[in-house]
Amino acid sequence: MQATVTWQEDMKFNCETDSGQSLVMDGNGSTLTPMESVLLSVGACSSIDVVEILKKSRQDVTDCVCELNAERAEDAPRVFTKIHAHYKVTGNNISDKHLARAVQLSAEKYCSVMLMLSGKVDIETSYAIV
């Protein structure tokens, strides 16, 4: 995997992957900031796992929303110190047992973004069947 980050102006950068995907990030917050992208990556990566695991368990998932809350260090570097990911899963007859296992497997085994942060950031998860 490769990527290129090119300065545009002020604190704005164009980010492009070798697969041709791109987005703009801005250190001043006029667009997605790098830290916001990390937090969103935690939610997206783990949500992909949760949905995939539930589908493999023959659960009839119709929606999955991951709500994220993060705390950051007060002083530079303002790293994440804590992240809470809450999964709200909708579907037909979703099993609490299957959802609990899917969230656990994502956090402990499959979500590469969460696992990269493990040991540095306190990551907690919770879930609800809607």
KACOR-V434421 format. One record per backbone hydrogen bond with DSSP energy under -1.0 kcal/mol. CO is the residue of the C=O (numbers start at 1). NH is the residue of the N-H. Records with the same first field share a line. If there is no record, write none. Layout:
BEGIN
CO=NH, NH
END
This chain:
BEGIN
2=18
4=16
6=14
9=12
11=27
12=8, 9
13=25
14=6
15=23
16=4
17=20
21=17
23=15
25=13
26=29
32=26
33=37
34=38
35=39
36=40
37=41
38=42
39=43
40=44
41=45
42=46
43=47
44=48
45=49
46=50
47=51
48=52
49=53
50=54
51=55
52=56
53=57
54=59
55=58
59=61
60=92
63=90
65=88
67=86
69=84
71=81, 82
77=79
79=73
81=122
82=71
83=124
84=69
85=126
86=67
87=128
88=65
89=130
90=62, 63
95=99
96=100
97=101
98=102
99=103
100=104
101=105
102=106
103=107
104=108
105=109, 110
106=111
110=112
111=115
112=116
113=117
114=118
117=120, 121
122=83
124=85
126=87
128=89
END
